[in-house]
Amino acid sequence: MRFGLRMCDWFGSVDNMLKLGILAEQNDFDSVWVSHDIFMRSSMVTLTAIAANTKKVLLGNTILNPYTTNPAEIAMYLSALDEFTKGRALCGLSAGAMDYLEWLGIEHEKPLSRVKETVEVLKKLWAGEKAEFHGKEFNWSQESYMRFNQYKKNIPIYIGGQGKKLLAYSGAHGDGVLPILYPPEFIDIAMERMKAGAEQEGRNFSEVDVAGCVWISISKEGEIAETPLRKLVAYFGPMLGELGLSTIGLSHKDFQPIQEVWRNEGLEAAAKHTTDKMLDLAIHGTPDECIAKIETLESKGLQHISIGAPLGPNPEESVKLLGKYVMPYFREKNK
């Protein structure tokens, strides 16, 4: 089992995320990911700061989308990051949350086509080829090519999401996948969709690095980081897929009152209307309790887990707990 630390704006500042990124490397995490959400701090700045202060941990965005960031810009940034870090860059890519795109008035009629075409042009650009392309979403001329040598020819592309078609495509064509596993019970459906895509393409699914994205709240005594977790649930819960929510007995209807409060009174007030059942969208508890839940995911075939907010009542202590108890357990077990 490999472990990634996934950070987002909820940690408060670029400096806070930088400290956690450095701490992740010190505690032997394999990768550090930074969320790239609309109107929040840019993952490009945060990842570059972490890159300048670490030596070995892999670095990726969760996730960049080809609507708000043109694939040319994605290629340029990650290629420069890969050069700067001597090959540590990872590409987290997906279609983007529909809610975000609607805020911006951006049409998203063919999200899967846009992701597919983005993957194709990125691979060409990083291979040092001309990326002339005439598709449904992009119309690039023969002048579409990188003007500098690439550090390596194949920055790994991890495709994120929950939807049936996108997960199937990820299993068929992604170097890795970032399936959204909140709740963790969605693992069976996600794995089935990814495997189906790989099989349809004639691909061995074991070649795909599935880095399951979870929320976690871990502490020595098992207390939950309740306030930040409730904010996460109130903010992102309505955007989660209906099928995934149903695996723990929730539905979009449960979030409608929360959305109404958010519109009228703000996120702080909306968070107070989340239910205890909604907290089960995350893994939470003591180190032993979290180990048991991660073992369940491992038994379903997951070999890489991307651990995200809120981490715990004290995020820095939570990273240390993961490094001291959780990760060594799995590494010893899988020797």
C-alpha positions in Angstrom: 0.0 0.0 0.0 1.3 3.4 -1.0 0.2 6.6 0.7 -0.3 10.1 -0.6 -1.2 13.3 1.3 -3.8 15.4 -0.4 -4.2 19.0 0.7 -6.7 21.8 0.0 -7.6 25.3 1.0 -9.2 24.1 4.2 -5.7 24.1 5.8 -5.8 27.9 5.7 -2.8 29.2 3.8 0.0 28.3 1.4 2.4 28.3 4.3 0.3 25.8 6.2 0.2 23.5 3.2 3.9 23.9 2.6 4.6 22.8 6.2 2.4 19.7 5.8 4.0 18.9 2.5 7.5 19.0 4.1 6.2 17.0 7.0 4.7 14.4 4.6 8.1 13.8 3.1 9.7 13.6 6.5 7.1 10.9 7.4 7.8 8.9 4.3 4.6 9.6 2.3 5.0 8.6 -1.3 3.3 11.6 -2.8 1.8 15.0 -2.1 -1.2 16.2 -4.0 -2.8 19.7 -3.8 -6.4 20.4 -4.8 -7.1 22.9 -7.6 -10.6 24.2 -6.8 -12.1 27.3 -8.4 -11.7 30.5 -6.4 -9.4 28.9 -3.9 -5.6 29.1 -3.7 -3.8 27.9 -6.8 -2.3 24.4 -6.6 0.4 25.6 -9.0 1.8 28.0 -6.4 1.5 25.6 -3.5 3.1 22.7 -5.4 6.0 24.8 -6.6 6.7 25.9 -3.0 6.6 22.3 -1.8 8.8 21.3 -4.7 11.5 23.8 -3.7 11.5 22.4 -0.1 11.5 18.7 -0.7 13.7 16.2 -2.4 12.0 12.9 -3.2 8.2 13.0 -2.7 6.1 12.9 -5.9 4.0 16.0 -6.6 0.6 16.3 -8.3 -2.6 18.4 -8.6 -6.1 17.1 -7.7 -7.3 18.0 -10.1 -6.7 20.3 -13.1 -9.5 20.5 -15.6 -9.3 21.4 -19.3 -12.1 24.0 -19.1 -10.6 26.6 -16.8 -7.0 25.7 -17.7 -6.1 25.1 -21.3 -4.3 21.8 -22.0 -1.3 23.9 -23.3 -1.0 25.6 -19.9 -1.3 22.3 -18.1 1.5 20.9 -20.2 3.7 23.9 -19.7 3.3 24.1 -15.9 3.8 20.4 -15.3 6.7 20.1 -17.7 8.4 22.9 -15.9 7.6 21.4 -12.5 9.0 18.0 -13.7 12.2 19.7 -14.9 12.6 21.6 -11.6 12.0 18.5 -9.5 14.0 16.1 -11.6 11.1 14.0 -12.6 8.7 14.2 -9.6 5.6 15.7 -11.3 2.3 13.9 -11.6 -0.7 15.1 -13.6 -4.1 14.9 -11.9 -6.8 15.5 -14.6 -10.6 15.4 -14.8 -13.5 17.3 -16.3 -14.1 19.5 -13.3 -17.1 19.9 -11.1 -20.2 21.0 -13.0 -21.1 23.4 -10.2 -17.8 25.2 -10.5 -18.2 25.5 -14.3 -21.8 26.8 -14.0 -20.5 29.5 -11.6 -18.3 30.7 -14.5 -20.9 30.3 -17.2 -18.8 27.7 -18.9 -20.6 25.1 -21.0 -19.6 21.5 -20.4 -21.7 19.5 -22.8 -19.1 16.8 -23.7 -16.8 16.5 -20.6 -15.6 13.0 -21.5 -14.6 14.1 -25.0 -12.7 17.0 -23.5 -10.8 14.8 -21.1 -10.0 12.3 -23.8 -8.7 14.9 -26.2 -6.7 16.6 -23.4 -5.0 13.3 -22.6 -4.1 12.9 -26.2 -2.5 16.3 -26.7 -0.7 16.2 -23.4 1.0 12.9 -24.3 2.1 14.3 -27.6 3.4 17.5 -26.1 5.4 15.7 -23.4 6.7 13.2 -26.0 8.2 16.2 -27.8 5.9 15.8 -30.8 3.8 18.3 -32.6 0.3 18.2 -31.1 -1.7 19.4 -34.2 -5.2 18.3 -33.4 -8.7 18.6 -34.9 -11.3 17.1 -32.6 -14.7 17.9 -31.1 -13.2 20.1 -28.4 -9.9 21.4 -29.6 -8.6 22.6 -32.9 -4.9 23.1 -32.7 -2.6 24.0 -35.6 0.8 22.5 -36.5 2.4 25.2 -34.3 1.3 23.4 -31.2 4.5 22.0 -29.8 6.7 22.6 -26.8 9.6 25.0 -27.4 11.9 23.4 -24.9 13.2 19.8 -24.2 11.2 17.7 -21.9 12.8 16.3 -18.7 11.0 13.1 -19.4 8.7 12.0 -22.1 5.8 10.6 -20.1 4.5 12.5 -17.1 2.0 10.1 -15.5 -1.6 11.1 -16.0 -4.0 10.3 -13.2 -7.7 10.7 -14.2 -10.1 11.6 -11.4 -13.9 11.2 -10.9 -16.9 9.2 -9.9 -19.0 8.9 -13.1 -19.4 5.5 -14.9 -18.0 6.6 -18.3 -15.1 8.6 -16.9 -14.0 5.8 -14.5 -14.2 3.3 -17.4 -12.0 5.6 -19.6 -9.6 6.0 -16.7 -9.2 2.3 -16.4 -8.6 2.0 -20.1 -6.2 4.9 -20.7 -5.0 6.5 -17.5 -1.5 5.8 -16.1 -3.4 6.1 -12.8 -6.8 6.9 -11.5 -8.0 9.2 -8.7 -11.4 7.8 -7.9 -13.4 9.8 -5.3 -14.1 7.5 -2.4 -16.2 9.6 -0.1 -17.8 7.5 1.1 -15.2 4.7 1.1 -18.0 2.2 0.5 -18.1 3.4 -3.2 -14.9 1.4 -3.7 -16.8 -1.7 -5.1 -18.6 0.3 -7.8 -15.5 2.3 -8.7 -13.3 -0.7 -9.1 -15.9 -2.5 -11.2 -16.2 0.5 -13.5 -12.4 0.9 -13.9 -11.9 -2.8 -14.5 -14.6 -2.9 -17.1 -12.9 -0.1 -19.0 -9.5 -1.8 -18.9 -11.0 -5.1 -20.0 -12.8 -3.5 -22.9 -9.5 -2.0 -24.1 -7.7 -5.4 -23.6 -5.6 -3.9 -20.9 -4.3 -5.6 -17.7 -6.0 -3.6 -14.9 -3.0 -4.3 -12.6 -1.0 -1.9 -14.8 -3.2 1.0 -13.6 -2.2 2.8 -10.4 -5.5 3.4 -8.6 -4.9 6.1 -5.9 -8.2 6.2 -4.0 -9.1 9.6 -2.7 -10.5 9.6 0.9 -11.2 12.2 3.6 -9.8 11.2 6.9 -9.8 12.4 10.5 -7.4 10.5 12.7 -6.3 11.2 16.3 -4.8 9.2 19.1 -8.0 9.1 21.1 -10.3 8.9 18.1 -11.9 12.4 18.4 -13.1 13.7 15.1 -12.1 17.1 13.6 -15.8 17.8 13.5 -16.0 21.5 12.6 -13.8 21.3 9.5 -15.2 17.9 8.4 -18.8 19.3 8.6 -17.7 22.3 6.4 -16.2 19.9 3.9 -19.4 17.8 3.8 -21.6 20.9 3.5 -19.4 22.3 0.6 -18.7 19.2 -1.4 -21.5 16.8 -0.4 -24.0 18.2 -2.8 -21.5 17.7 -5.7 -21.0 13.9 -5.0 -22.6 11.3 -7.1 -26.0 10.0 -6.1 -24.9 6.3 -6.5 -21.9 6.9 -4.2 -24.0 8.6 -1.6 -26.5 5.7 -1.7 -23.8 3.3 -0.5 -24.2 4.7 3.0 -27.9 5.5 2.8 -27.7 9.2 1.7 -29.0 11.0 -1.3 -28.9 14.5 -2.8 -32.3 15.2 -1.1 -30.5 15.1 2.2 -28.3 17.9 1.1 -31.0 20.2 -0.2 -31.7 21.9 3.1 -28.0 22.4 3.6 -27.7 24.1 0.2 -30.6 26.3 1.1 -29.0 27.4 4.3 -25.7 28.0 2.6 -27.3 30.2 -0.1 -29.0 32.3 2.6 -26.7 32.3 5.6 -23.3 31.0 4.4 -21.1 27.9 4.8 -20.6 28.2 8.6 -24.4 28.0 9.2 -24.8 25.3 6.6 -22.2 23.1 8.2 -24.2 23.0 11.4 -27.1 21.3 9.5 -24.9 18.3 8.4 -25.9 15.1 10.1 -23.7 12.6 12.0 -24.4 10.1 9.2 -22.8 12.5 6.7 -19.5 12.3 8.7 -19.3 8.7 7.5 -18.3 10.1 4.1 -14.9 10.2 5.7 -12.7 7.6 7.4 -12.4 8.6 11.1 -11.2 7.3 14.4 -8.0 6.1 16.2 -5.0 4.8 14.3 -6.3 1.2 14.8 -9.8 2.1 13.6 -8.4 3.9 10.5 -6.1 0.9 9.8 -9.1 -1.4 9.8 -11.0 0.8 7.4 -8.0 1.1 5.1 -7.6 -2.7 5.2 -11.1 -3.0 3.9 -10.2 -0.9 0.9 -7.0 -2.9 0.5 -9.1 -6.1 0.5 -11.1 -4.6 -2.4 -7.9 -4.2 -4.5 -6.8 -0.7 -3.5 -3.0 -0.4 -3.3 -2.6 3.3 -3.2 -4.5 5.8 -1.0 -4.6 9.6 -1.3 -5.5 10.9 2.2 -7.2 14.3 2.3 -8.7 16.8 4.7 -9.5 17.4 7.4 -6.7 14.9 8.6 -7.6 15.4 12.2 -8.1 18.0 15.1 -4.4 18.8 14.7 -3.4 18.2 11.0 0.4 18.1 11.7 -0.1 15.6 14.5 -2.4 13.5 12.2 0.4 13.4 9.6 2.8 12.2 12.3 0.3 9.5 13.5 -0.1 8.3 9.9 3.6 8.1 9.5 4.2 6.5 12.9 1.4 3.9 13.1 -0.6 3.5 9.9 1.9 3.5 7.1 4.4 1.2 8.9 1.6 -1.3 9.6 0.9 -1.7 5.9 4.5 -1.7 4.8 5.4 -4.4 7.3 2.4 -6.4 6.4 3.1 -6.3 2.7 6.8 -7.1 2.9 
